[in-house]
Amino acid sequence: MDIREQKQYERLKGYKRKVVAIESAGDFLDKEILKIVYDCILSGMTRKQIAIHLEISVDSLDKLRAEVKSQIGSNTTFSELLHCENFAC
């Protein structure tokens, strides 16, 4: 394996680690509605589509999205997964 392939392989491992961290972040949310919102965001739905899907206003959805961001941002396990701390990568 030459240097270019090694760099590509390391980059691929980093991307895989980030994907696993992002996909598992939904498990750290405490309310079911937040997990649903997070899954909808990951599936690529727009704010309006999510609001229609959940039958809530866009303003209410924005509050839920802010709560998702704050819970994930304050979770140290997610941060460790994302940055490969204390885990075998």
Distance bins in CASP14 RR format, pairs under 12 A and 6 or more apart:
PFRMAT RR
TARGET T0000
AUTHOR 0000-0000-0000
RMODE 2
METHOD distances of the structure
MODEL  1
1 7 0 0 0 0 0 1 0 0 0 0 0
1 8 0 0 0 0 1 0 0 0 0 0 0
1 9 1 0 0 1 0 0 0 0 0 0 0
1 10 0 0 0 0 0 1 0 0 0 0 0
2 8 0 0 0 0 1 0 0 0 0 0 0
2 9 0 0 0 0 0 1 0 0 0 0 0
3 9 0 0 0 0 0 1 0 0 0 0 0
3 10 0 0 0 0 0 1 0 0 0 0 0
4 10 0 0 0 0 0 1 0 0 0 0 0
4 11 0 0 0 0 0 1 0 0 0 0 0
5 11 0 0 0 0 0 1 0 0 0 0 0
5 12 0 0 0 0 0 1 0 0 0 0 0
6 12 0 0 0 0 0 1 0 0 0 0 0
6 13 0 0 0 0 0 1 0 0 0 0 0
7 13 0 0 0 0 0 1 0 0 0 0 0
7 14 0 0 0 0 0 1 0 0 0 0 0
8 14 0 0 0 0 0 1 0 0 0 0 0
8 15 0 0 0 0 0 1 0 0 0 0 0
9 15 0 0 0 0 0 1 0 0 0 0 0
9 16 0 0 0 0 0 1 0 0 0 0 0
10 16 0 0 0 0 0 1 0 0 0 0 0
10 17 0 0 0 0 0 1 0 0 0 0 0
10 84 0 0 0 0 0 1 0 0 0 0 0
10 89 0 0 0 0 0 1 0 0 0 0 0
11 17 0 0 0 0 0 1 0 0 0 0 0
11 18 0 0 0 0 0 1 0 0 0 0 0
12 18 0 0 0 0 0 1 0 0 0 0 0
12 19 0 0 0 0 0 1 0 0 0 0 0
13 19 0 0 0 0 0 1 0 0 0 0 0
13 20 0 0 0 0 0 1 0 0 0 0 0
13 84 0 0 0 0 1 0 0 0 0 0 0
13 88 0 0 0 0 0 1 0 0 0 0 0
13 89 1 0 0 1 0 0 0 0 0 0 0
14 20 0 0 0 0 1 0 0 0 0 0 0
14 21 0 0 0 0 1 0 0 0 0 0 0
14 22 0 0 0 0 0 1 0 0 0 0 0
14 81 0 0 0 0 0 1 0 0 0 0 0
14 82 0 0 0 0 0 1 0 0 0 0 0
14 83 0 0 0 0 0 1 0 0 0 0 0
14 84 1 0 0 1 0 0 0 0 0 0 0
14 89 1 0 0 1 0 0 0 0 0 0 0
15 21 0 0 0 0 0 1 0 0 0 0 0
15 22 0 0 0 0 0 1 0 0 0 0 0
15 82 0 0 0 0 0 1 0 0 0 0 0
15 89 0 0 0 0 0 1 0 0 0 0 0
16 22 0 0 0 0 0 1 0 0 0 0 0
16 23 0 0 0 0 0 1 0 0 0 0 0
16 81 0 0 0 0 0 1 0 0 0 0 0
16 84 0 0 0 0 0 1 0 0 0 0 0
16 89 0 0 0 0 1 0 0 0 0 0 0
17 23 0 0 0 0 0 1 0 0 0 0 0
17 24 0 0 0 0 0 1 0 0 0 0 0
17 80 0 0 0 0 0 1 0 0 0 0 0
17 81 1 0 0 1 0 0 0 0 0 0 0
17 82 1 0 0 1 0 0 0 0 0 0 0
17 83 0 0 0 0 1 0 0 0 0 0 0
17 84 1 0 1 0 0 0 0 0 0 0 0
17 85 0 0 0 0 0 1 0 0 0 0 0
17 87 0 0 0 0 1 0 0 0 0 0 0
17 88 0 0 0 0 0 1 0 0 0 0 0
17 89 1 0 1 0 0 0 0 0 0 0 0
18 24 0 0 0 0 0 1 0 0 0 0 0
18 25 0 0 0 0 0 1 0 0 0 0 0
18 78 0 0 0 0 0 1 0 0 0 0 0
18 81 0 0 0 0 1 0 0 0 0 0 0
18 82 1 0 0 1 0 0 0 0 0 0 0
18 83 0 0 0 0 1 0 0 0 0 0 0
18 84 0 0 0 0 1 0 0 0 0 0 0
18 89 0 0 0 0 0 1 0 0 0 0 0
19 25 0 0 0 0 0 1 0 0 0 0 0
19 42 0 0 0 0 0 1 0 0 0 0 0
19 81 0 0 0 0 0 1 0 0 0 0 0
19 82 0 0 0 0 0 1 0 0 0 0 0
20 26 0 0 0 0 0 1 0 0 0 0 0
20 27 0 0 0 0 0 1 0 0 0 0 0
20 78 0 0 0 0 0 1 0 0 0 0 0
20 81 1 0 0 1 0 0 0 0 0 0 0
20 82 0 0 0 0 1 0 0 0 0 0 0
20 84 0 0 0 0 0 1 0 0 0 0 0
20 87 0 0 0 0 1 0 0 0 0 0 0
20 89 0 0 0 0 0 1 0 0 0 0 0
21 27 0 0 0 0 0 1 0 0 0 0 0
21 28 0 0 0 0 0 1 0 0 0 0 0
21 72 0 0 0 0 1 0 0 0 0 0 0
21 73 0 0 0 0 0 1 0 0 0 0 0
21 75 0 0 0 0 0 1 0 0 0 0 0
21 77 0 0 0 0 1 0 0 0 0 0 0
21 78 1 0 0 1 0 0 0 0 0 0 0
21 79 0 0 0 0 1 0 0 0 0 0 0
21 80 0 0 0 0 1 0 0 0 0 0 0
21 81 1 1 0 0 0 0 0 0 0 0 0
21 82 1 0 1 0 0 0 0 0 0 0 0
21 83 0 0 0 0 1 0 0 0 0 0 0
21 84 0 0 0 0 1 0 0 0 0 0 0
21 85 0 0 0 0 0 1 0 0 0 0 0
21 87 0 0 0 0 1 0 0 0 0 0 0
21 89 0 0 0 0 0 1 0 0 0 0 0
22 28 0 0 0 0 0 1 0 0 0 0 0
22 38 0 0 0 0 1 0 0 0 0 0 0
22 39 0 0 0 0 0 1 0 0 0 0 0
22 41 0 0 0 0 0 1 0 0 0 0 0
22 42 1 0 0 1 0 0 0 0 0 0 0
22 72 0 0 0 0 1 0 0 0 0 0 0
22 78 0 0 0 0 1 0 0 0 0 0 0
22 81 0 0 0 0 1 0 0 0 0 0 0
22 82 1 0 0 1 0 0 0 0 0 0 0
23 38 0 0 0 0 1 0 0 0 0 0 0
23 39 0 0 0 0 1 0 0 0 0 0 0
23 41 0 0 0 0 0 1 0 0 0 0 0
23 42 1 0 0 1 0 0 0 0 0 0 0
23 43 0 0 0 0 0 1 0 0 0 0 0
23 78 0 0 0 0 0 1 0 0 0 0 0
23 81 0 0 0 0 0 1 0 0 0 0 0
23 82 0 0 0 0 0 1 0 0 0 0 0
24 35 0 0 0 0 0 1 0 0 0 0 0
24 38 0 0 0 0 0 1 0 0 0 0 0
24 42 0 0 0 0 0 1 0 0 0 0 0
24 72 0 0 0 0 0 1 0 0 0 0 0
24 75 0 0 0 0 0 1 0 0 0 0 0
24 77 0 0 0 0 1 0 0 0 0 0 0
24 78 1 0 0 1 0 0 0 0 0 0 0
24 80 0 0 0 0 0 1 0 0 0 0 0
24 81 1 0 0 1 0 0 0 0 0 0 0
24 82 0 0 0 0 1 0 0 0 0 0 0
24 87 0 0 0 0 0 1 0 0 0 0 0
25 34 0 0 0 0 0 1 0 0 0 0 0
25 35 0 0 0 0 1 0 0 0 0 0 0
25 38 1 0 0 1 0 0 0 0 0 0 0
25 39 0 0 0 0 0 1 0 0 0 0 0
25 41 0 0 0 0 0 1 0 0 0 0 0
25 42 0 0 0 0 1 0 0 0 0 0 0
25 68 0 0 0 0 1 0 0 0 0 0 0
25 69 0 0 0 0 0 1 0 0 0 0 0
25 71 0 0 0 0 1 0 0 0 0 0 0
25 72 1 0 1 0 0 0 0 0 0 0 0
25 73 0 0 0 0 1 0 0 0 0 0 0
25 74 0 0 0 0 0 1 0 0 0 0 0
25 75 1 0 0 1 0 0 0 0 0 0 0
25 77 0 0 0 0 1 0 0 0 0 0 0
25 78 1 0 1 0 0 0 0 0 0 0 0
25 79 0 0 0 0 0 1 0 0 0 0 0
25 80 0 0 0 0 0 1 0 0 0 0 0
25 81 0 0 0 0 1 0 0 0 0 0 0
25 82 0 0 0 0 1 0 0 0 0 0 0
26 32 0 0 0 0 0 1 0 0 0 0 0
26 34 1 0 0 1 0 0 0 0 0 0 0
26 35 1 0 1 0 0 0 0 0 0 0 0
26 36 0 0 0 0 0 1 0 0 0 0 0
26 37 0 0 0 0 1 0 0 0 0 0 0
26 38 1 0 1 0 0 0 0 0 0 0 0
26 39 1 0 0 1 0 0 0 0 0 0 0
26 40 0 0 0 0 0 1 0 0 0 0 0
26 41 0 0 0 0 0 1 0 0 0 0 0
26 42 0 0 0 0 1 0 0 0 0 0 0
26 68 0 0 0 0 1 0 0 0 0 0 0
26 71 0 0 0 0 1 0 0 0 0 0 0
26 72 1 0 0 1 0 0 0 0 0 0 0
26 73 0 0 0 0 0 1 0 0 0 0 0
26 75 0 0 0 0 1 0 0 0 0 0 0
26 77 0 0 0 0 0 1 0 0 0 0 0
26 78 0 0 0 0 1 0 0 0 0 0 0
26 81 0 0 0 0 0 1 0 0 0 0 0
27 34 0 0 0 0 0 1 0 0 0 0 0
27 35 0 0 0 0 1 0 0 0 0 0 0
27 38 0 0 0 0 1 0 0 0 0 0 0
27 39 0 0 0 0 0 1 0 0 0 0 0
27 71 0 0 0 0 0 1 0 0 0 0 0
27 72 0 0 0 0 0 1 0 0 0 0 0
27 75 0 0 0 0 1 0 0 0 0 0 0
27 77 0 0 0 0 1 0 0 0 0 0 0
27 78 0 0 0 0 1 0 0 0 0 0 0
27 81 0 0 0 0 0 1 0 0 0 0 0
28 34 0 0 0 0 1 0 0 0 0 0 0
28 35 0 0 0 0 1 0 0 0 0 0 0
28 38 0 0 0 0 1 0 0 0 0 0 0
28 68 0 0 0 0 0 1 0 0 0 0 0
28 70 0 0 0 0 0 1 0 0 0 0 0
28 71 1 0 0 1 0 0 0 0 0 0 0
28 72 1 0 0 1 0 0 0 0 0 0 0
28 73 0 0 0 0 1 0 0 0 0 0 0
28 74 0 0 0 0 1 0 0 0 0 0 0
28 75 1 0 1 0 0 0 0 0 0 0 0
28 76 0 0 0 0 1 0 0 0 0 0 0
28 77 1 0 0 1 0 0 0 0 0 0 0
28 78 1 0 1 0 0 0 0 0 0 0 0
28 79 0 0 0 0 0 1 0 0 0 0 0
28 80 0 0 0 0 0 1 0 0 0 0 0
28 81 0 0 0 0 1 0 0 0 0 0 0
28 82 0 0 0 0 0 1 0 0 0 0 0
29 35 1 0 1 0 0 0 0 0 0 0 0
29 36 0 0 0 0 1 0 0 0 0 0 0
29 37 0 0 0 0 1 0 0 0 0 0 0
29 38 1 0 0 1 0 0 0 0 0 0 0
29 39 0 0 0 0 1 0 0 0 0 0 0
29 41 0 0 0 0 0 1 0 0 0 0 0
29 64 0 0 0 0 0 1 0 0 0 0 0
29 65 0 0 0 0 0 1 0 0 0 0 0
29 67 0 0 0 0 1 0 0 0 0 0 0
29 68 1 0 0 1 0 0 0 0 0 0 0
29 69 0 0 0 0 0 1 0 0 0 0 0
29 70 0 0 0 0 0 1 0 0 0 0 0
29 71 1 0 1 0 0 0 0 0 0 0 0
29 72 1 0 0 1 0 0 0 0 0 0 0
29 73 0 0 0 0 0 1 0 0 0 0 0
29 74 0 0 0 0 0 1 0 0 0 0 0
29 75 0 0 0 0 1 0 0 0 0 0 0
29 78 0 0 0 0 0 1 0 0 0 0 0
30 38 0 0 0 0 0 1 0 0 0 0 0
30 67 0 0 0 0 1 0 0 0 0 0 0
30 68 0 0 0 0 0 1 0 0 0 0 0
30 70 0 0 0 0 0 1 0 0 0 0 0
30 71 1 0 0 1 0 0 0 0 0 0 0
30 72 0 0 0 0 0 1 0 0 0 0 0
30 74 0 0 0 0 0 1 0 0 0 0 0
30 75 0 0 0 0 0 1 0 0 0 0 0
31 37 0 0 0 0 1 0 0 0 0 0 0
31 38 0 0 0 0 0 1 0 0 0 0 0
31 64 0 0 0 0 1 0 0 0 0 0 0
31 67 0 0 0 0 1 0 0 0 0 0 0
31 68 0 0 0 0 1 0 0 0 0 0 0
31 71 0 0 0 0 1 0 0 0 0 0 0
32 38 0 0 0 0 0 1 0 0 0 0 0
32 39 0 0 0 0 0 1 0 0 0 0 0
32 54 0 0 0 0 0 1 0 0 0 0 0
32 64 0 0 0 0 0 1 0 0 0 0 0
33 39 0 0 0 0 0 1 0 0 0 0 0
33 40 0 0 0 0 0 1 0 0 0 0 0
33 50 0 0 0 0 0 1 0 0 0 0 0
33 53 0 0 0 0 0 1 0 0 0 0 0
33 54 1 0 0 1 0 0 0 0 0 0 0
33 55 0 0 0 0 0 1 0 0 0 0 0
33 56 0 0 0 0 1 0 0 0 0 0 0
33 60 0 0 0 0 0 1 0 0 0 0 0
33 61 0 0 0 0 0 1 0 0 0 0 0
33 63 0 0 0 0 0 1 0 0 0 0 0
33 64 1 0 0 1 0 0 0 0 0 0 0
33 65 0 0 0 0 0 1 0 0 0 0 0
33 67 0 0 0 0 1 0 0 0 0 0 0
33 68 0 0 0 0 1 0 0 0 0 0 0
34 40 0 0 0 0 0 1 0 0 0 0 0
34 41 0 0 0 0 0 1 0 0 0 0 0
34 50 0 0 0 0 0 1 0 0 0 0 0
34 54 0 0 0 0 0 1 0 0 0 0 0
34 61 0 0 0 0 0 1 0 0 0 0 0
34 63 0 0 0 0 0 1 0 0 0 0 0
34 64 1 0 0 1 0 0 0 0 0 0 0
34 65 0 0 0 0 1 0 0 0 0 0 0
34 66 0 0 0 0 0 1 0 0 0 0 0
34 67 1 0 0 1 0 0 0 0 0 0 0
34 68 1 0 1 0 0 0 0 0 0 0 0
34 69 0 0 0 0 0 1 0 0 0 0 0
34 70 0 0 0 0 0 1 0 0 0 0 0
34 71 1 0 0 1 0 0 0 0 0 0 0
34 72 0 0 0 0 1 0 0 0 0 0 0
35 41 0 0 0 0 0 1 0 0 0 0 0
35 42 0 0 0 0 0 1 0 0 0 0 0
35 54 0 0 0 0 0 1 0 0 0 0 0
35 64 0 0 0 0 0 1 0 0 0 0 0
35 67 0 0 0 0 0 1 0 0 0 0 0
35 68 0 0 0 0 1 0 0 0 0 0 0
35 71 0 0 0 0 0 1 0 0 0 0 0
35 72 0 0 0 0 0 1 0 0 0 0 0
36 42 0 0 0 0 0 1 0 0 0 0 0
36 43 0 0 0 0 0 1 0 0 0 0 0
36 45 0 0 0 0 0 1 0 0 0 0 0
36 50 0 0 0 0 1 0 0 0 0 0 0
36 53 0 0 0 0 1 0 0 0 0 0 0
36 54 1 0 0 1 0 0 0 0 0 0 0
36 55 0 0 0 0 0 1 0 0 0 0 0
36 56 0 0 0 0 0 1 0 0 0 0 0
36 61 0 0 0 0 0 1 0 0 0 0 0
36 64 0 0 0 0 1 0 0 0 0 0 0
36 65 0 0 0 0 0 1 0 0 0 0 0
36 68 0 0 0 0 0 1 0 0 0 0 0
37 43 0 0 0 0 0 1 0 0 0 0 0
37 44 0 0 0 0 0 1 0 0 0 0 0
37 45 0 0 0 0 1 0 0 0 0 0 0
37 47 0 0 0 0 0 1 0 0 0 0 0
37 49 0 0 0 0 0 1 0 0 0 0 0
37 50 1 0 0 1 0 0 0 0 0 0 0
37 51 0 0 0 0 1 0 0 0 0 0 0
37 53 0 0 0 0 1 0 0 0 0 0 0
37 54 1 0 0 1 0 0 0 0 0 0 0
37 56 0 0 0 0 1 0 0 0 0 0 0
37 60 0 0 0 0 0 1 0 0 0 0 0
37 61 1 0 0 1 0 0 0 0 0 0 0
37 62 0 0 0 0 0 1 0 0 0 0 0
37 63 0 0 0 0 0 1 0 0 0 0 0
37 64 1 0 1 0 0 0 0 0 0 0 0
37 65 1 0 0 1 0 0 0 0 0 0 0
37 66 0 0 0 0 0 1 0 0 0 0 0
37 67 0 0 0 0 1 0 0 0 0 0 0
37 68 1 0 1 0 0 0 0 0 0 0 0
37 69 0 0 0 0 0 1 0 0 0 0 0
37 71 0 0 0 0 0 1 0 0 0 0 0
37 72 0 0 0 0 0 1 0 0 0 0 0
38 44 0 0 0 0 0 1 0 0 0 0 0
38 45 0 0 0 0 0 1 0 0 0 0 0
38 50 0 0 0 0 0 1 0 0 0 0 0
38 61 0 0 0 0 0 1 0 0 0 0 0
38 64 0 0 0 0 1 0 0 0 0 0 0
38 65 0 0 0 0 1 0 0 0 0 0 0
38 67 0 0 0 0 0 1 0 0 0 0 0
38 68 1 0 1 0 0 0 0 0 0 0 0
38 69 0 0 0 0 1 0 0 0 0 0 0
38 71 0 0 0 0 1 0 0 0 0 0 0
38 72 1 0 0 1 0 0 0 0 0 0 0
38 78 0 0 0 0 0 1 0 0 0 0 0
39 45 0 0 0 0 1 0 0 0 0 0 0
39 50 0 0 0 0 1 0 0 0 0 0 0
39 53 0 0 0 0 0 1 0 0 0 0 0
39 54 0 0 0 0 0 1 0 0 0 0 0
39 68 0 0 0 0 0 1 0 0 0 0 0
40 46 0 0 0 0 1 0 0 0 0 0 0
40 47 0 0 0 0 1 0 0 0 0 0 0
40 48 0 0 0 0 0 1 0 0 0 0 0
40 49 1 0 0 1 0 0 0 0 0 0 0
40 50 1 0 1 0 0 0 0 0 0 0 0
40 51 0 0 0 0 1 0 0 0 0 0 0
40 52 0 0 0 0 0 1 0 0 0 0 0
40 53 1 0 0 1 0 0 0 0 0 0 0
40 54 1 0 0 1 0 0 0 0 0 0 0
40 56 0 0 0 0 0 1 0 0 0 0 0
40 61 0 0 0 0 1 0 0 0 0 0 0
40 64 0 0 0 0 0 1 0 0 0 0 0
40 65 0 0 0 0 1 0 0 0 0 0 0
40 68 0 0 0 0 0 1 0 0 0 0 0
41 47 0 0 0 0 1 0 0 0 0 0 0
41 49 0 0 0 0 0 1 0 0 0 0 0
41 50 1 0 0 1 0 0 0 0 0 0 0
41 53 0 0 0 0 0 1 0 0 0 0 0
41 54 0 0 0 0 0 1 0 0 0 0 0
41 61 0 0 0 0 0 1 0 0 0 0 0
41 64 0 0 0 0 0 1 0 0 0 0 0
41 65 1 0 0 1 0 0 0 0 0 0 0
41 68 1 0 0 1 0 0 0 0 0 0 0
41 69 0 0 0 0 1 0 0 0 0 0 0
41 72 0 0 0 0 0 1 0 0 0 0 0
42 50 0 0 0 0 0 1 0 0 0 0 0
42 68 0 0 0 0 0 1 0 0 0 0 0
42 72 0 0 0 0 0 1 0 0 0 0 0
43 49 0 0 0 0 1 0 0 0 0 0 0
43 50 0 0 0 0 1 0 0 0 0 0 0
43 53 0 0 0 0 0 1 0 0 0 0 0
44 50 0 0 0 0 1 0 0 0 0 0 0
44 53 0 0 0 0 0 1 0 0 0 0 0
45 51 0 0 0 0 1 0 0 0 0 0 0
45 52 0 0 0 0 1 0 0 0 0 0 0
45 53 1 0 0 1 0 0 0 0 0 0 0
45 54 0 0 0 0 0 1 0 0 0 0 0
45 61 0 0 0 0 0 1 0 0 0 0 0
45 65 0 0 0 0 0 1 0 0 0 0 0
46 52 0 0 0 0 1 0 0 0 0 0 0
46 53 0 0 0 0 0 1 0 0 0 0 0
46 58 0 0 0 0 1 0 0 0 0 0 0
46 61 0 0 0 0 0 1 0 0 0 0 0
46 65 0 0 0 0 0 1 0 0 0 0 0
47 53 0 0 0 0 0 1 0 0 0 0 0
47 54 0 0 0 0 0 1 0 0 0 0 0
47 56 0 0 0 0 0 1 0 0 0 0 0
47 57 0 0 0 0 0 1 0 0 0 0 0
47 58 1 0 1 0 0 0 0 0 0 0 0
47 59 0 0 0 0 0 1 0 0 0 0 0
47 60 0 0 0 0 0 1 0 0 0 0 0
47 61 1 0 1 0 0 0 0 0 0 0 0
47 62 1 0 0 1 0 0 0 0 0 0 0
47 63 0 0 0 0 0 1 0 0 0 0 0
47 64 0 0 0 0 0 1 0 0 0 0 0
47 65 1 0 0 1 0 0 0 0 0 0 0
48 54 0 0 0 0 0 1 0 0 0 0 0
48 56 0 0 0 0 0 1 0 0 0 0 0
48 57 0 0 0 0 0 1 0 0 0 0 0
48 58 1 0 0 1 0 0 0 0 0 0 0
48 59 0 0 0 0 0 1 0 0 0 0 0
48 61 0 0 0 0 1 0 0 0 0 0 0
48 62 0 0 0 0 0 1 0 0 0 0 0
49 58 0 0 0 0 0 1 0 0 0 0 0
49 61 0 0 0 0 0 1 0 0 0 0 0
50 56 0 0 0 0 1 0 0 0 0 0 0
50 57 0 0 0 0 0 1 0 0 0 0 0
50 58 0 0 0 0 1 0 0 0 0 0 0
50 60 0 0 0 0 0 1 0 0 0 0 0
50 61 1 0 1 0 0 0 0 0 0 0 0
50 62 0 0 0 0 0 1 0 0 0 0 0
50 64 0 0 0 0 1 0 0 0 0 0 0
50 65 0 0 0 0 1 0 0 0 0 0 0
50 68 0 0 0 0 0 1 0 0 0 0 0
51 57 1 0 0 1 0 0 0 0 0 0 0
51 58 1 0 1 0 0 0 0 0 0 0 0
51 59 0 0 0 0 1 0 0 0 0 0 0
51 60 1 0 0 1 0 0 0 0 0 0 0
51 61 1 0 1 0 0 0 0 0 0 0 0
51 62 0 0 0 0 1 0 0 0 0 0 0
51 63 0 0 0 0 0 1 0 0 0 0 0
51 64 0 0 0 0 1 0 0 0 0 0 0
51 65 0 0 0 0 0 1 0 0 0 0 0
52 58 0 0 0 0 1 0 0 0 0 0 0
52 61 0 0 0 0 1 0 0 0 0 0 0
53 61 0 0 0 0 1 0 0 0 0 0 0
54 60 0 0 0 0 1 0 0 0 0 0 0
54 61 1 0 0 1 0 0 0 0 0 0 0
54 64 0 0 0 0 1 0 0 0 0 0 0
54 65 0 0 0 0 0 1 0 0 0 0 0
55 61 0 0 0 0 0 1 0 0 0 0 0
56 62 0 0 0 0 0 1 0 0 0 0 0
56 63 0 0 0 0 1 0 0 0 0 0 0
56 64 1 0 0 1 0 0 0 0 0 0 0
56 65 0 0 0 0 0 1 0 0 0 0 0
57 63 0 0 0 0 1 0 0 0 0 0 0
57 64 0 0 0 0 0 1 0 0 0 0 0
58 64 0 0 0 0 0 1 0 0 0 0 0
58 65 0 0 0 0 0 1 0 0 0 0 0
59 65 0 0 0 0 0 1 0 0 0 0 0
59 66 0 0 0 0 0 1 0 0 0 0 0
60 66 0 0 0 0 0 1 0 0 0 0 0
60 67 0 0 0 0 0 1 0 0 0 0 0
61 67 0 0 0 0 0 1 0 0 0 0 0
61 68 0 0 0 0 0 1 0 0 0 0 0
62 68 0 0 0 0 0 1 0 0 0 0 0
62 69 0 0 0 0 0 1 0 0 0 0 0
63 69 0 0 0 0 0 1 0 0 0 0 0
63 70 0 0 0 0 0 1 0 0 0 0 0
64 70 0 0 0 0 0 1 0 0 0 0 0
64 71 0 0 0 0 0 1 0 0 0 0 0
65 71 0 0 0 0 0 1 0 0 0 0 0
65 72 0 0 0 0 0 1 0 0 0 0 0
66 72 0 0 0 0 0 1 0 0 0 0 0
66 73 0 0 0 0 0 1 0 0 0 0 0
67 73 0 0 0 0 0 1 0 0 0 0 0
67 74 0 0 0 0 0 1 0 0 0 0 0
68 74 0 0 0 0 0 1 0 0 0 0 0
68 75 0 0 0 0 0 1 0 0 0 0 0
68 78 0 0 0 0 0 1 0 0 0 0 0
69 75 0 0 0 0 0 1 0 0 0 0 0
69 78 0 0 0 0 0 1 0 0 0 0 0
71 77 0 0 0 0 0 1 0 0 0 0 0
71 78 0 0 0 0 1 0 0 0 0 0 0
72 78 1 0 1 0 0 0 0 0 0 0 0
72 79 0 0 0 0 1 0 0 0 0 0 0
72 81 0 0 0 0 0 1 0 0 0 0 0
72 82 0 0 0 0 1 0 0 0 0 0 0
73 79 1 0 0 1 0 0 0 0 0 0 0
73 81 0 0 0 0 0 1 0 0 0 0 0
73 82 0 0 0 0 1 0 0 0 0 0 0
75 81 0 0 0 0 1 0 0 0 0 0 0
75 82 0 0 0 0 1 0 0 0 0 0 0
76 82 0 0 0 0 0 1 0 0 0 0 0
76 83 0 0 0 0 0 1 0 0 0 0 0
76 85 0 0 0 0 1 0 0 0 0 0 0
76 86 0 0 0 0 1 0 0 0 0 0 0
77 83 0 0 0 0 0 1 0 0 0 0 0
77 85 0 0 0 0 0 1 0 0 0 0 0
77 86 0 0 0 0 1 0 0 0 0 0 0
77 87 0 0 0 0 1 0 0 0 0 0 0
78 85 0 0 0 0 0 1 0 0 0 0 0
78 87 0 0 0 0 0 1 0 0 0 0 0
79 85 1 0 0 1 0 0 0 0 0 0 0
79 86 0 0 0 0 0 1 0 0 0 0 0
79 87 0 0 0 0 0 1 0 0 0 0 0
80 86 1 0 1 0 0 0 0 0 0 0 0
80 87 1 0 0 1 0 0 0 0 0 0 0
80 89 0 0 0 0 0 1 0 0 0 0 0
81 87 1 0 0 1 0 0 0 0 0 0 0
81 88 0 0 0 0 0 1 0 0 0 0 0
81 89 0 0 0 0 1 0 0 0 0 0 0
82 89 0 0 0 0 0 1 0 0 0 0 0
83 89 0 0 0 0 1 0 0 0 0 0 0
END
